[in-house]
Amino acid sequence: KTGEKRVVENVVCPFCGDLCDHLAIEVDGNKIVKNTGGCAISSAKFLNYHRHRILKSYIREGDKLVEVDLDKALDRAAEILVNSKYPLIFGLSSTDVETNRYAIELAELIHGVVDNTSVFCHGPTTLAVQEVGTVRCTLGVAINLADLVIFWGCNPLEAHVNHFSRFVLRGGKFVKGRKERKVVVVDTRRTPTANLADLFIQVEPGRDYELLTALRMAIKDLDIEVPTVAGVPREKVLELAEMMRTAKYGVIFFGVGLTMTGAKYKNLVAVIRLVQELNEWTKFSLIPMRGHYNVAGANQVSLWTTGYPYAVDYARGFPRMIIGVTSATDLLVNGDVDAVLVIASDPAAHLPRKAVEHLSKIPVIVIDAKWSLTTAFADVIIPGSLVGIECEGMAYRMDEVPIRLKKIVDPPPGVLSDSEVLKRLVERVKVKLGVVHE
């Protein structure tokens, strides 16, 4: 319906890890009609937020979903979780920090596992950071100081659409824009981002570790005896090493092309070591290109609450993390869990087939704003509102800076925020466990 027209300024986009905070959203009544400043993906999210929405709570009875009120759905969900022997809570990267905190509390109550989507994106990054530390900076520092920007294993022109224009083309206090900034792309193929680079290095798939090791040798003036490293001519390796050493301030943005290939987390150990050693010559930092808008926040909440970034197991009453055992993928592939609570995620569309096969055989509870493949076989479905559009919330940008997301329009009638739904679910579980009395 049309109504009062207004413009909400400085809106944060709840899509990717850039959390662009310069958007102007035009609202007509309670409907978003225009997104100024956002990329094509951002515009699609804001202008189509009302499509394919879950508006009511449902419980599966036989082969049919039956519409019920929220209280009955929460009661059934609590019953499933309390009666399960080893439940899994999964998702949490496309919702706010508050929801993550309740999810961890719930996992502790039911002696289950809480995991987020970094298990199949930047999980290796967090493992490497815990092993050798890291050298980080904010995106603001990158804009103002970086005269050398390296994109390794990522393609921001297609995945983080505004990233290149905001953090490479845009000038800062000391670096006035693209003319004063060199750009290098390291990837297995020539991407649209590579077409805009000053230097493109095509590495053979799965051999990033070798190239990183060669760069570490080059900056220490050690001889590289072979003519090519990972498919890259020795001259290009030396050229990149010299660019790194002579930069006033360099930043490496790295993506899943580095975290999920070849040596996996050892790739990240190598790139962190490279940046640490470069700081003996100049100033250098690295920033992971996080995908979901709050996947960094999911890691942060898990870290400050449990000491582990993801795949946290509470089966013994205290937090543990066992890589290859307690991650959502491994638990589902091995058939270890007997119930799953999915929050703002769609594992059926993204996990391996064997994991989805087990997921379809056990009770599944979904708290989400939109219909998905996972809701197709869910036993309990509870709607949630969209953070950054229909409710406020806190999220962490890819450089681990917390940013508050605004409420733009009202949610559909009777639809609560993810955090409020999970808060009520935690209360129901406590009553059923006898932790508190009703």
C-alpha positions in Angstrom: 0.0 0.0 0.0 1.1 3.5 -0.7 1.5 6.0 2.1 4.0 8.3 3.6 7.1 8.6 1.4 10.5 8.8 3.1 14.2 8.2 2.5 16.3 6.4 5.1 20.0 7.5 4.8 23.2 5.6 5.7 21.5 2.2 5.5 23.7 -0.9 5.9 23.3 -3.6 3.3 22.7 -7.0 4.9 24.0 -9.2 2.1 27.8 -9.7 1.9 30.7 -9.2 4.2 31.4 -5.6 3.0 28.3 -4.4 4.9 28.2 -1.2 2.7 26.8 1.5 4.9 26.2 4.3 2.4 22.8 3.2 1.0 19.8 5.5 0.7 16.5 3.5 0.8 13.3 5.1 -0.4 10.1 3.8 1.3 6.5 4.3 0.2 4.3 3.5 3.2 5.7 0.2 4.3 7.3 -0.9 1.0 10.8 -0.3 -0.2 10.7 1.2 -3.7 14.3 2.3 -4.4 17.9 1.5 -3.4 20.4 4.2 -4.2 24.1 3.3 -3.8 23.7 -0.5 -3.5 25.0 -3.0 -6.1 22.7 -5.1 -8.2 22.6 -7.8 -5.6 21.8 -5.3 -2.8 19.0 -3.8 -4.9 17.6 -7.3 -5.5 17.6 -8.0 -1.8 15.9 -4.7 -0.8 13.4 -4.6 -3.6 12.4 -8.3 -3.4 12.5 -8.8 0.4 8.7 -9.5 0.4 8.9 -12.4 -2.1 8.7 -16.1 -1.2 8.2 -15.2 2.5 7.2 -17.6 5.2 4.4 -15.8 7.0 3.0 -18.5 9.3 4.3 -21.3 11.5 3.9 -24.8 10.3 4.2 -28.4 11.7 4.5 -31.5 9.6 1.8 -34.0 10.2 2.3 -37.0 7.9 3.2 -35.7 4.5 1.5 -32.3 4.9 2.5 -29.1 6.6 -0.2 -27.8 8.9 -0.5 -24.2 9.8 -0.3 -23.6 13.6 0.3 -20.7 16.0 3.8 -19.7 17.1 3.4 -21.2 20.6 2.5 -24.6 19.3 5.4 -24.5 16.8 7.9 -23.5 19.5 6.5 -26.2 21.8 7.0 -28.9 19.1 10.5 -27.6 18.3 11.5 -27.6 22.0 10.2 -31.1 22.3 12.3 -32.4 19.4 15.4 -30.7 20.7 15.0 -31.9 24.3 14.2 -35.5 23.3 17.2 -35.7 20.8 20.4 -37.4 21.9 22.8 -35.3 19.8 21.2 -32.3 18.1 22.9 -29.8 15.7 22.3 -26.1 15.5 23.4 -24.7 12.1 23.4 -21.5 10.0 23.7 -18.2 11.9 25.7 -16.3 9.3 22.7 -14.4 7.8 21.3 -13.2 11.0 22.4 -11.0 13.8 24.8 -11.3 16.7 22.0 -11.5 19.3 20.6 -14.6 17.6 24.1 -16.3 17.7 24.3 -15.7 21.4 21.0 -17.5 22.0 22.0 -20.3 19.7 25.1 -21.0 21.7 23.1 -20.9 25.0 20.7 -23.4 23.5 23.4 -25.7 22.3 24.8 -25.8 25.9 21.4 -26.5 27.3 20.7 -29.5 25.0 24.3 -30.8 24.9 24.4 -30.4 21.2 26.6 -28.9 18.5 26.5 -25.3 17.2 28.1 -24.6 13.9 28.0 -21.8 11.3 28.6 -21.6 7.6 32.3 -20.8 7.9 32.7 -24.6 8.0 32.7 -24.5 4.2 34.2 -21.1 3.5 36.7 -19.4 5.8 36.9 -22.0 8.5 40.5 -22.7 7.5 41.3 -19.0 8.0 40.2 -19.1 11.6 42.3 -22.3 12.2 45.4 -20.6 10.7 44.8 -17.5 12.8 44.7 -19.6 15.9 47.9 -21.3 15.0 50.1 -18.4 13.8 48.2 -15.2 14.6 47.4 -12.7 12.0 48.1 -9.1 10.7 44.8 -7.3 10.2 43.6 -3.8 9.4 40.2 -2.2 8.8 38.8 -1.4 5.4 39.2 2.3 6.4 42.9 1.8 6.7 43.0 0.1 3.3 41.2 3.0 1.7 43.5 5.6 3.2 46.9 3.9 3.2 47.1 1.0 0.7 49.1 1.7 -2.4 49.2 -2.0 -3.3 46.1 -4.2 -3.2 46.3 -7.9 -4.0 43.2 -10.1 -4.6 44.1 -13.7 -4.1 41.6 -16.4 -4.9 38.6 -14.1 -5.1 36.6 -12.2 -7.7 35.0 -9.1 -6.0 33.6 -7.7 -9.2 31.1 -10.6 -9.2 30.9 -11.6 -5.6 31.4 -8.4 -3.6 30.3 -6.0 -6.3 30.9 -2.6 -4.6 34.2 -3.7 -3.1 36.4 -2.7 -6.0 34.8 0.8 -6.4 34.8 1.5 -2.7 38.2 0.2 -1.7 40.3 0.4 -4.9 39.0 3.1 -7.1 38.0 5.4 -4.3 40.7 7.8 -2.9 41.6 8.1 0.7 43.6 10.6 2.8 47.1 9.5 1.6 46.3 7.5 -1.5 44.2 9.6 -3.9 42.6 6.8 -5.9 43.3 4.2 -8.6 46.2 6.1 -10.2 48.2 5.9 -7.0 47.3 2.3 -6.3 48.6 -0.8 -7.9 46.3 -3.8 -8.2 47.4 -7.5 -8.4 45.2 -10.5 -9.0 46.3 -14.1 -8.3 43.8 -16.7 -9.5 43.4 -19.9 -11.4 41.6 -18.2 -14.3 41.3 -14.7 -15.8 38.3 -13.2 -14.0 36.6 -9.8 -14.6 38.6 -8.5 -11.6 41.8 -9.7 -13.3 41.0 -7.6 -16.3 41.3 -4.5 -14.2 44.6 -5.4 -12.6 48.1 -4.1 -13.2 49.5 -7.6 -12.8 47.6 -10.9 -13.2 49.3 -14.1 -12.0 47.6 -17.3 -13.1 48.5 -20.0 -10.6 47.8 -23.7 -11.3 44.7 -25.0 -9.3 45.6 -26.3 -5.9 49.2 -25.1 -5.9 48.9 -21.8 -4.1 51.0 -23.0 -1.2 54.0 -23.5 -3.6 53.6 -19.9 -4.9 53.3 -18.5 -1.4 56.4 -20.3 -0.3 58.3 -19.0 -3.4 57.2 -15.5 -2.5 58.5 -15.9 1.0 61.8 -17.1 -0.4 62.0 -14.1 -2.8 61.4 -11.4 -0.2 64.3 -13.0 1.8 66.5 -12.9 -1.3 66.8 -16.7 -1.4 67.4 -18.4 -4.8 64.4 -19.9 -6.6 66.1 -22.6 -8.6 63.2 -23.8 -10.8 62.1 -21.8 -13.9 58.4 -22.0 -12.9 56.5 -22.2 -9.6 52.9 -23.5 -9.6 52.8 -22.6 -13.3 54.1 -19.1 -12.7 57.4 -18.0 -14.3 60.1 -17.2 -11.8 60.4 -13.7 -13.2 56.8 -13.0 -12.3 57.3 -14.3 -8.8 60.3 -12.0 -8.4 58.3 -9.1 -9.8 55.5 -9.6 -7.4 57.9 -10.0 -4.5 59.5 -6.7 -5.4 56.2 -4.9 -5.7 55.4 -6.2 -2.2 58.6 -5.1 -0.6 58.6 -1.6 -2.2 54.9 -0.8 -1.4 54.3 1.8 1.3 51.3 -0.1 2.6 50.0 -3.4 1.1 46.8 -5.3 1.7 46.0 -8.9 0.6 42.3 -9.7 0.2 41.9 -13.4 -0.1 38.8 -15.6 -0.8 37.6 -19.2 -0.9 39.9 -19.8 -3.9 42.7 -19.9 -1.3 40.9 -21.4 1.7 39.3 -24.4 0.0 41.9 -25.6 -2.4 45.1 -27.6 -2.2 46.7 -27.3 1.2 43.5 -25.8 2.7 44.4 -24.2 6.1 48.1 -24.5 5.4 47.6 -22.0 2.6 46.4 -19.5 5.2 49.3 -20.3 7.5 51.6 -19.5 4.5 49.9 -16.2 3.5 49.9 -15.1 7.1 53.6 -15.9 7.5 54.2 -14.0 4.2 52.5 -10.9 5.5 54.3 -11.2 8.9 57.6 -11.4 7.1 56.7 -8.5 4.8 56.3 -6.3 7.9 60.1 -6.5 8.3 60.3 -4.5 5.1 57.2 -2.4 5.0 53.6 -2.3 6.3 51.3 -5.1 5.1 47.9 -6.5 6.2 45.5 -9.1 5.0 41.6 -9.2 5.1 39.5 -12.3 4.3 36.7 -11.7 1.8 33.8 -13.0 3.9 30.7 -14.0 2.1 27.5 -13.8 4.3 27.0 -10.5 5.9 27.5 -11.7 9.5 29.6 -14.9 9.1 32.5 -12.9 10.7 30.1 -12.1 13.6 29.1 -15.8 13.9 32.8 -16.6 14.4 33.3 -13.7 16.8 30.4 -14.6 19.0 31.5 -18.2 19.1 35.0 -17.2 19.9 34.3 -14.9 22.8 31.6 -17.3 24.2 33.3 -20.7 23.8 36.9 -20.1 22.7 36.3 -21.8 19.4 35.2 -20.1 16.1 32.8 -22.8 14.8 31.9 -26.5 15.1 31.5 -26.2 18.9 30.4 -29.4 20.6 28.7 -29.4 24.0 28.0 -33.2 24.3 30.1 -33.3 27.5 28.7 -30.1 29.0 31.7 -28.0 28.1 32.8 -26.6 24.7 35.0 -28.7 22.4 36.0 -28.3 18.8 37.3 -31.4 16.9 38.0 -30.6 13.2 36.7 -33.4 11.0 34.4 -34.6 13.7 32.2 -31.9 15.2 31.6 -29.8 12.0 28.1 -29.8 10.6 29.2 -31.4 7.3 31.0 -34.3 9.1 28.2 -34.9 11.6 25.6 -35.2 8.8 27.7 -37.2 6.4 28.5 -39.7 9.2 24.9 -39.7 10.5 25.9 -38.7 14.0 23.2 -36.2 14.8 19.5 -37.1 15.3 17.9 -33.6 15.0 18.8 -30.3 13.4 17.8 -26.7 14.1 18.5 -24.5 11.0 18.6 -20.7 11.5 18.7 -18.4 8.5 20.4 -20.9 6.2 19.7 -23.5 3.5 22.0 -26.5 4.1 20.0 -28.7 1.7 21.1 -26.5 -1.1 24.7 -26.4 -0.2 25.9 -29.4 1.7 27.2 -32.6 0.1 24.5 -35.1 -1.1 25.3 -37.6 1.6 24.8 -35.0 4.3 21.5 -33.9 2.8 20.3 -37.5 2.6 20.8 -37.9 6.4 19.2 -34.4 7.0 16.1 -35.6 5.2 15.7 -38.6 7.5 15.8 -36.8 10.9 13.6 -34.1 12.5 14.5 -30.7 11.1 13.4 -27.3 12.6 13.8 -24.2 10.4 13.7 -20.6 11.5 14.0 -18.5 8.4 12.4 -15.6 6.5 12.0 -17.3 3.1 11.0 -20.7 1.7 14.0 -22.9 0.7 15.0 -26.4 -0.2 15.5 -27.2 3.5 11.9 -26.2 4.3 10.7 -28.7 1.8 11.2 -31.5 4.3 11.3 -29.6 7.6 9.2 -30.8 10.5 8.8 -27.4 12.1 8.9 -24.1 10.2 8.9 -20.8 12.1 9.1 -17.4 10.2 11.7 -14.8 11.1 12.1 -11.2 10.0 14.9 -9.9 7.9 17.7 -8.2 9.9 18.6 -4.8 8.4 15.3 -4.5 6.7 12.5 -5.4 9.1 14.4 -5.3 12.4 17.6 -4.0 13.9 20.6 -6.0 14.7 24.4 -6.1 15.1 26.7 -7.6 12.5 30.5 -7.8 11.9 32.0 -6.6 8.7 34.7 -8.7 7.0 37.4 -6.7 8.8 35.7 -7.6 12.1 34.3 -4.1 12.8 30.8 -4.4 14.4 28.1 -2.4 12.7 24.5 -1.7 13.7 21.9 -2.5 11.1 18.8 -0.4 10.9 15.1 -1.2 10.7 13.6 0.2 7.5 10.0 -1.2 7.3 7.8 -3.2 9.6 7.8 -7.1 9.3 4.7 -9.0 8.3 2.0 -9.2 11.0 2.9 -11.8 13.7 6.5 -12.3 12.4 9.2 -11.9 15.1 12.9 -11.3 14.8 15.2 -14.4 14.8 16.6 -13.4 18.1 13.1 -13.1 19.7 12.1 -16.5 18.3 15.2 -18.1 19.6 14.9 -16.4 23.0 11.4 -17.9 23.3 12.6 -21.3 22.2 15.4 -21.2 24.8 12.8 -20.4 27.5 10.6 -23.4 26.4 13.6 -25.7 26.4 14.5 -24.6 29.9 11.0 -25.3 31.1 11.0 -28.8 29.6 14.5 -29.6 31.1 13.3 -28.3 34.5 16.0 -25.6 34.5 13.3 -23.0 35.2 9.6 -23.4 36.2 6.9 -22.2 33.8 
